[in-house]
């Protein structure tokens, strides 16, 4: 609960708001056009109410694929314009081409143009209003942080990167050994100064991110309890971090890490496990069939561009740390690791021009459907790493081995949310996403990953 008089939408609330108004504004525009121009194609009555569901489903699906609900991109004009055009175009096309579920094509083809323009212009106008509305300072959420001086800047940056509407009012230092602020850009406040800001409604939420229990003095503790009793929002940082970033902050949970992970929830859910395996088998068979069709073209491209064996295999670490051979189409030059194993990087000189195409389109991953059919991998899960890298990263990153409690995946939460891991920091970021998936995996999250993977393929985001 925010301070009375303040207005702020959480990330999840804004995403829900966008979805609801997207559908409502499009249906309203179509109804208006139908009434004004007396076009029967747009009129929806009690007999054909299901058309609303079909149109809304198409709209929400393609808007998700083209990232209209990615809040950072939804706050940029060019990304919004591109997303709206692609979404309205494909929504209109699929709606018009499925007359069994939607109205039959109109005799007057001009109605098709009005149908498309009504969807496109209504979305553009609404999203322009959204851009203007949510950039207003009245929707900012002013945060007061209670943290150690050395962590305050990182905590503040994480909150603001995830949600630009978060504004940091300052922090109370709980590190009794370090009384000087680690970052001068963040105001260090005394308890009395913090109370004054709350009374002046300059703060709408308090976030506790301190790792020093002794830093929470009796005075500070009593004040926080008083705020909670009065209904003021006082939240723990790891909870907020997970909500707004969809990652688990392993660097902050310390020895209490395992209480955050109900591993047994889905590992012992027989229905979910059966669904997951059926899903894997269905899509692996489909993937293998498609792979057989495209193999001749990839063979020709490999013959000209790569000049090496078509398939490439490599030892990886799977579930319960068991090793297996992963299969891929070759994307690198021969003897790419003559000087030892190394992470693939964004502009890796070892990757051939044809290999870059395969990686951008994710076609190089098709042979892994064989690994999935064998049960060594899953469609969705943490990407399997090489034993040498697992050994190195396990020494440097806490809880890295935890990602091996589930099968590795062809795609995953980390793959659709972040880039390749080129550094230890990148690997930590990927681990945070992987652990979030392990903790929260469900049918809904799996579907989100599938949709985001489609977006990755469509926009050639593979590396």
C-alpha positions as CSV (number, residue, x, y, z in Angstrom):
1,X,0.0,0.0,0.0
2,X,1.4,3.4,-1.0
3,X,1.3,6.6,0.9
4,X,-2.2,8.1,0.7
5,X,-2.5,10.5,-2.2
6,X,0.2,8.9,-4.3
7,X,-0.4,7.0,-7.5
8,X,1.7,4.2,-8.9
9,X,1.1,1.1,-10.9
10,X,3.3,-1.9,-10.2
11,X,4.9,-3.7,-13.2
12,X,2.3,-6.5,-13.2
13,X,-0.5,-4.0,-12.9
14,X,0.7,-2.0,-15.8
15,X,1.0,-5.1,-18.0
16,X,-2.6,-6.1,-17.1
17,X,-3.7,-2.6,-17.7
18,X,-2.1,-2.6,-21.2
19,X,-3.7,-5.9,-22.1
20,X,-7.2,-4.9,-21.0
21,X,-7.2,-1.5,-22.6
22,X,-5.6,-2.9,-25.8
23,X,-8.5,-5.3,-26.3
24,X,-11.1,-2.8,-25.1
25,X,-9.9,0.1,-27.3
26,X,-9.8,-2.2,-30.4
27,X,-13.3,-3.6,-29.8
28,X,-14.6,-0.1,-29.2
29,X,-13.0,1.3,-32.4
30,X,-14.4,-1.6,-34.5
31,X,-17.9,-1.2,-33.0
32,X,-17.7,2.6,-33.7
33,X,-16.7,2.0,-37.3
34,X,-19.4,-0.6,-37.7
35,X,-22.1,1.8,-36.4
36,X,-20.9,4.9,-38.3
37,X,-20.4,3.2,-41.6
38,X,-23.0,0.5,-41.2
39,X,-20.6,-2.3,-42.0
40,X,-22.1,-5.7,-41.0
41,X,-18.6,-7.2,-40.7
42,X,-17.8,-5.2,-37.6
43,X,-21.1,-5.7,-35.8
44,X,-20.9,-8.1,-32.9
45,X,-24.2,-9.3,-31.3
46,X,-25.3,-11.9,-28.8
47,X,-25.3,-14.6,-31.5
48,X,-21.7,-14.1,-32.4
49,X,-20.1,-13.0,-29.1
50,X,-17.4,-15.6,-29.6
51,X,-15.8,-13.4,-32.3
52,X,-14.7,-11.1,-29.5
53,X,-12.8,-13.9,-27.8
54,X,-11.1,-14.9,-31.1
55,X,-10.1,-11.3,-32.0
56,X,-8.9,-10.6,-28.4
57,X,-6.8,-13.8,-28.4
58,X,-5.1,-13.0,-31.7
59,X,-4.4,-9.5,-30.5
60,X,-2.9,-10.5,-27.2
61,X,-0.9,-13.3,-28.7
62,X,0.8,-11.1,-31.4
63,X,1.2,-8.2,-29.1
64,X,3.1,-10.5,-26.7
65,X,5.2,-11.8,-29.6
66,X,6.1,-8.3,-30.8
67,X,6.9,-7.2,-27.2
68,X,4.2,-4.6,-26.7
69,X,4.0,-5.7,-23.0
70,X,7.7,-5.4,-22.5
71,X,7.6,-2.2,-20.4
72,X,10.9,-0.8,-21.3
73,X,10.2,-1.2,-25.0
74,X,6.6,-0.1,-24.6
75,X,8.0,3.2,-23.2
76,X,9.9,3.9,-26.5
77,X,8.2,5.5,-29.5
78,X,10.0,3.6,-32.3
79,X,9.6,0.1,-30.6
80,X,5.9,0.9,-29.9
81,X,5.3,2.0,-33.5
82,X,6.9,-1.1,-34.9
83,X,5.1,-3.4,-32.5
84,X,1.7,-1.9,-33.2
85,X,2.1,-2.2,-36.9
86,X,3.2,-5.8,-36.8
87,X,0.6,-6.7,-34.3
88,X,-2.3,-5.1,-36.1
89,X,-1.2,-6.5,-39.4
90,X,-1.0,-10.1,-38.2
91,X,-4.1,-9.9,-36.1
92,X,-6.1,-8.6,-39.0
93,X,-4.6,-11.2,-41.4
94,X,-5.3,-14.2,-39.0
95,X,-8.8,-12.9,-38.2
96,X,-9.7,-12.5,-41.9
97,X,-8.3,-15.9,-42.8
98,X,-10.2,-17.9,-40.2
99,X,-13.8,-17.4,-41.3
100,X,-14.9,-20.6,-39.5
101,X,-14.3,-18.8,-36.2
102,X,-14.9,-15.2,-37.4
103,X,-17.3,-13.5,-39.9
104,X,-17.1,-14.5,-43.5
105,X,-15.1,-12.2,-45.7
106,X,-17.2,-9.1,-46.7
107,X,-18.3,-8.6,-50.3
108,X,-17.2,-5.0,-50.1
109,X,-13.4,-5.3,-49.9
110,X,-13.2,-1.7,-48.6
111,X,-14.4,-3.1,-45.3
112,X,-11.2,-5.0,-44.9
113,X,-9.2,-1.7,-45.1
114,X,-11.5,-0.1,-42.5
115,X,-11.1,-3.1,-40.3
116,X,-7.3,-2.9,-40.4
117,X,-7.2,0.9,-40.0
118,X,-9.5,0.7,-37.0
119,X,-7.3,-1.7,-35.2
120,X,-4.0,0.1,-36.1
121,X,-5.1,3.7,-35.4
122,X,-6.9,2.8,-32.2
123,X,-3.8,1.0,-30.9
124,X,-1.5,3.9,-32.0
125,X,-3.6,6.5,-30.3
126,X,-4.0,4.6,-27.0
127,X,-0.2,3.7,-26.9
128,X,0.6,7.4,-27.6
129,X,-1.6,8.3,-24.6
130,X,0.2,5.6,-22.5
131,X,3.6,7.0,-23.4
132,X,2.5,10.5,-22.4
133,X,0.6,9.5,-19.3
134,X,3.2,7.2,-17.7
135,X,6.1,9.5,-18.3
136,X,4.4,11.9,-15.9
137,X,6.1,12.4,-12.5
138,X,2.8,11.8,-10.7
139,X,3.2,8.1,-11.4
140,X,6.7,7.9,-10.0
141,X,7.2,5.6,-7.0
142,X,9.6,7.2,-4.5
143,X,11.6,4.6,-2.6
144,X,13.5,4.8,0.6
145,X,16.1,2.1,0.9
146,X,17.5,0.6,4.1
147,X,20.8,-1.0,3.2
148,X,24.5,-1.1,3.8
149,X,26.4,1.8,2.2
150,X,28.3,-0.6,-0.1
151,X,25.1,-2.1,-1.5
152,X,22.8,0.9,-1.7
153,X,23.9,2.0,-5.2
154,X,23.5,-1.4,-6.7
155,X,20.1,-1.9,-5.1
156,X,19.0,1.5,-6.4
157,X,20.3,0.8,-9.9
158,X,18.6,-2.6,-10.1
159,X,15.2,-1.1,-9.1
160,X,15.5,1.7,-11.7
161,X,16.7,-0.5,-14.5
162,X,13.7,-2.8,-14.0
163,X,11.2,0.0,-13.7
164,X,12.2,3.6,-14.7
165,X,9.3,4.9,-12.6
166,X,11.1,4.0,-9.4
167,X,12.8,7.1,-7.9
168,X,15.2,6.8,-5.0
169,X,14.6,9.3,-2.3
170,X,17.7,8.2,-0.3
171,X,18.8,5.4,2.0
172,X,19.5,4.7,5.7
173,X,22.9,3.2,6.1
174,X,22.9,0.0,8.3
175,X,26.6,-0.8,8.1
176,X,27.9,0.5,11.4
177,X,31.5,0.0,10.2
178,X,31.1,2.3,7.2
179,X,29.4,5.6,7.9
180,X,30.2,7.3,4.6
181,X,28.0,6.8,1.5
182,X,29.4,4.5,-1.1
183,X,27.8,6.6,-3.9
184,X,27.3,10.3,-3.5
185,X,24.5,10.3,-6.0
186,X,22.2,8.6,-3.4
187,X,21.4,10.7,-0.3
188,X,22.3,9.2,3.0
189,X,19.5,9.9,5.5
190,X,19.1,9.8,9.3
191,X,16.0,8.2,10.7
192,X,14.6,11.6,11.6
193,X,15.2,12.9,8.0
194,X,13.5,9.8,6.7
195,X,10.5,10.4,9.0
196,X,10.3,14.0,7.7
197,X,10.2,12.8,4.1
198,X,7.4,10.3,4.9
199,X,5.4,13.1,6.6
200,X,5.9,15.3,3.5
201,X,4.6,12.4,1.3
202,X,8.0,12.3,-0.5
203,X,8.3,8.6,0.0
204,X,5.7,5.9,-1.0
205,X,7.5,2.7,0.0
206,X,10.4,1.5,2.1
207,X,12.7,-1.3,0.8
208,X,14.8,-3.3,3.3
209,X,18.0,-4.6,1.7
210,X,20.4,-4.8,4.6
211,X,22.5,-7.8,5.3
212,X,23.6,-6.6,8.7
213,X,21.1,-7.6,11.4
214,X,23.0,-5.5,13.9
215,X,22.5,-2.5,11.7
216,X,18.7,-2.6,12.3
217,X,18.9,-0.6,15.5
218,X,16.0,-0.7,18.1
219,X,15.0,2.8,17.0
220,X,14.9,1.8,13.4
221,X,13.1,-1.5,14.1
222,X,10.4,0.2,16.2
223,X,9.8,2.8,13.5
224,X,9.4,0.1,10.8
225,X,7.0,-1.8,13.0
226,X,5.0,1.4,13.5
227,X,4.8,2.0,9.8
228,X,3.7,-1.6,9.1
229,X,1.0,-1.3,11.8
230,X,-0.3,1.9,10.1
231,X,-0.5,0.2,6.7
232,X,2.5,1.7,5.1
233,X,4.3,-0.3,2.5
234,X,7.5,-1.9,3.9
235,X,8.9,-4.6,1.8
236,X,12.0,-6.9,1.6
237,X,14.3,-6.3,-1.3
238,X,14.7,-9.9,-2.5
239,X,10.9,-10.1,-2.9
240,X,10.7,-7.0,-4.9
241,X,13.8,-7.9,-6.9
242,X,12.2,-11.2,-7.9
243,X,8.9,-9.6,-8.8
244,X,10.2,-6.8,-11.0
245,X,13.2,-8.6,-12.7
246,X,11.9,-12.2,-12.8
247,X,15.3,-13.3,-11.4
248,X,16.3,-14.7,-8.1
249,X,18.9,-12.6,-6.3
250,X,21.3,-15.3,-5.1
251,X,23.9,-12.8,-4.1
252,X,21.6,-11.4,-1.4
253,X,19.8,-14.5,0.0
254,X,23.0,-16.0,1.5
255,X,22.6,-19.0,3.7
256,X,18.8,-18.7,3.6
257,X,18.9,-19.5,-0.1
258,X,17.0,-22.8,0.1
259,X,14.0,-21.5,1.8
260,X,13.3,-19.5,-1.3
261,X,13.1,-22.7,-3.5
262,X,10.2,-25.1,-3.1
263,X,11.9,-27.5,-5.5
264,X,9.6,-30.3,-4.7
265,X,6.5,-28.4,-5.8
266,X,6.8,-29.2,-9.5
267,X,9.3,-32.1,-9.3
268,X,6.7,-34.1,-7.4
269,X,3.7,-32.8,-9.4
270,X,3.0,-35.9,-11.5
271,X,0.5,-34.1,-13.8
272,X,2.9,-31.3,-14.6
273,X,5.8,-33.8,-15.2
274,X,3.5,-35.9,-17.6
275,X,2.5,-32.7,-19.4
276,X,6.1,-31.6,-19.7
277,X,7.3,-34.9,-21.2
278,X,4.3,-35.1,-23.6
279,X,5.1,-31.5,-24.6
280,X,8.8,-32.5,-25.2
281,X,7.9,-35.6,-27.3
282,X,5.3,-33.8,-29.4
283,X,7.6,-30.9,-30.3
284,X,10.7,-32.9,-30.6
285,X,9.0,-35.1,-33.3
286,X,7.7,-32.0,-35.0
287,X,11.2,-30.4,-34.8
288,X,12.9,-33.6,-36.2
289,X,10.5,-33.7,-39.2
290,X,11.1,-30.0,-40.0
291,X,14.8,-30.6,-39.5
292,X,14.7,-33.4,-42.1
293,X,13.2,-30.9,-44.6
294,X,15.8,-28.2,-44.1
295,X,18.9,-30.5,-43.8
296,X,19.6,-30.4,-47.6
297,X,19.7,-26.6,-47.6
298,X,21.8,-26.4,-44.5
299,X,24.1,-29.1,-45.9
300,X,24.6,-26.9,-49.1
301,X,25.2,-23.8,-47.0
302,X,27.6,-25.7,-44.7
303,X,29.5,-27.1,-47.7
304,X,30.1,-23.6,-49.1
305,X,30.3,-21.5,-46.0
306,X,31.6,-23.7,-43.2
307,X,33.6,-26.4,-45.1
308,X,33.5,-28.8,-42.2
309,X,31.3,-31.7,-41.0
310,X,27.6,-30.9,-41.0
311,X,27.0,-31.9,-37.4
312,X,28.9,-30.9,-34.3
313,X,28.7,-32.7,-31.0
314,X,29.9,-31.6,-27.6
315,X,29.8,-33.0,-24.0
316,X,27.4,-31.1,-21.7
317,X,26.2,-31.4,-18.1
318,X,22.6,-32.5,-17.7
319,X,20.1,-33.2,-15.0
320,X,21.7,-34.5,-11.8
321,X,25.1,-33.6,-13.2
322,X,25.0,-36.5,-15.7
323,X,27.1,-35.8,-18.9
324,X,25.7,-36.3,-22.4
325,X,26.5,-35.5,-26.0
326,X,24.7,-32.5,-27.4
327,X,24.2,-32.2,-31.2
328,X,24.2,-29.0,-33.3
329,X,24.7,-27.9,-36.9
330,X,28.2,-26.6,-37.3
331,X,28.6,-22.8,-37.0
332,X,32.3,-22.4,-36.3
333,X,35.5,-23.0,-38.3
334,X,37.3,-26.3,-37.9
335,X,39.5,-26.6,-34.9
336,X,37.8,-23.6,-33.3
337,X,39.1,-24.6,-29.9
338,X,42.7,-25.4,-30.8
339,X,43.7,-23.1,-27.9
340,X,41.3,-24.5,-25.4
341,X,37.6,-24.1,-24.4
342,X,36.2,-20.6,-24.3
343,X,32.8,-19.0,-24.2
344,X,31.2,-17.9,-27.4
345,X,31.0,-14.1,-27.6
346,X,28.9,-11.7,-29.6
347,X,31.4,-11.0,-32.4
348,X,33.2,-14.3,-32.1
349,X,35.8,-14.6,-35.0
350,X,35.4,-18.4,-34.9
351,X,31.8,-18.2,-36.2
352,X,31.6,-18.4,-40.0
353,X,29.2,-16.1,-42.0
354,X,26.8,-19.0,-42.6
355,X,27.2,-20.0,-38.9
356,X,26.0,-16.5,-37.9
357,X,22.9,-17.0,-40.0
358,X,22.2,-20.3,-38.4
359,X,22.7,-18.8,-34.9
360,X,20.5,-15.8,-35.6
361,X,17.7,-18.0,-36.8
362,X,18.3,-20.7,-34.2
363,X,18.5,-23.3,-37.0
364,X,21.7,-24.6,-35.5
365,X,19.8,-25.9,-32.6
366,X,17.5,-28.3,-34.6
367,X,19.6,-31.4,-34.0
368,X,18.9,-31.0,-30.3
369,X,15.4,-32.3,-30.8
370,X,17.1,-35.7,-31.0
371,X,18.5,-35.1,-27.5
372,X,15.0,-34.1,-26.3
373,X,13.4,-37.2,-27.8
374,X,16.0,-39.3,-26.0
375,X,15.1,-37.6,-22.7
376,X,18.5,-36.0,-22.1
377,X,17.0,-32.5,-22.6
378,X,13.7,-30.7,-22.5
379,X,12.2,-28.1,-24.8
380,X,12.3,-25.6,-21.8
381,X,15.0,-25.5,-19.1
382,X,18.4,-24.0,-18.3
383,X,20.8,-24.3,-21.2
384,X,23.3,-27.1,-20.7
385,X,26.9,-26.0,-20.1
386,X,30.2,-27.8,-20.7
387,X,31.8,-29.6,-17.8
388,X,34.9,-27.4,-17.7
389,X,32.7,-24.2,-17.5
390,X,30.5,-25.8,-14.9
391,X,33.5,-26.6,-12.7
392,X,34.9,-23.1,-13.0
393,X,31.6,-21.2,-12.5
394,X,30.6,-23.4,-9.5
395,X,33.7,-22.2,-7.7
396,X,32.9,-18.6,-8.3
397,X,29.2,-18.3,-8.3
398,X,27.2,-19.5,-5.3
399,X,24.5,-22.1,-5.9
400,X,25.5,-22.6,-9.6
401,X,25.0,-26.4,-9.4
402,X,21.4,-25.8,-8.4
403,X,20.4,-25.4,-12.1
404,X,21.1,-29.1,-12.6
405,X,18.0,-30.2,-10.5
406,X,16.0,-30.1,-13.8
407,X,16.7,-31.2,-17.3
408,X,18.5,-28.7,-19.5
409,X,16.5,-27.1,-22.2
410,X,16.6,-26.1,-25.9
411,X,15.3,-22.7,-24.8
412,X,14.7,-21.2,-21.4
413,X,13.9,-18.2,-19.3
414,X,17.5,-17.0,-19.3
415,X,17.7,-17.5,-23.1
416,X,14.8,-15.2,-23.8
417,X,15.6,-12.6,-21.2
418,X,19.3,-12.1,-21.5
419,X,22.3,-12.5,-23.9
420,X,25.0,-15.1,-24.1
421,X,27.2,-15.4,-21.1
422,X,30.6,-13.9,-21.9
423,X,31.7,-13.0,-18.4
424,X,31.2,-14.2,-14.9
425,X,28.7,-11.4,-14.3
426,X,26.7,-12.6,-17.4
427,X,26.7,-16.1,-16.0
428,X,25.4,-14.9,-12.7
429,X,22.6,-13.0,-14.4
430,X,21.7,-16.2,-16.4
431,X,21.7,-18.2,-13.2
432,X,19.3,-15.8,-11.6
433,X,16.9,-16.4,-14.4
434,X,17.4,-20.1,-14.4
435,X,16.7,-20.3,-10.7
436,X,13.5,-18.2,-11.2
437,X,12.3,-20.7,-13.7
438,X,13.1,-23.7,-11.5
439,X,11.2,-22.0,-8.6
440,X,8.2,-20.9,-10.6
441,X,8.0,-23.3,-13.6
442,X,4.5,-24.0,-14.6
443,X,2.4,-24.4,-17.8
444,X,1.8,-20.6,-17.9
445,X,5.5,-19.8,-17.6
446,X,6.4,-22.4,-20.2
447,X,3.9,-20.8,-22.6
448,X,5.5,-17.4,-21.9
449,X,8.9,-18.8,-22.8
450,X,7.6,-20.3,-26.0
451,X,6.1,-17.0,-27.1
452,X,9.2,-15.1,-26.2
453,X,11.3,-17.6,-28.2
454,X,9.1,-16.9,-31.2
455,X,9.8,-13.3,-30.7
456,X,13.6,-14.0,-30.5
457,X,13.4,-15.9,-33.8
458,X,11.3,-13.3,-35.6
459,X,13.6,-10.5,-34.6
460,X,16.8,-12.5,-35.3
461,X,18.0,-12.1,-31.7
462,X,19.9,-15.4,-31.6
463,X,23.7,-15.2,-31.1
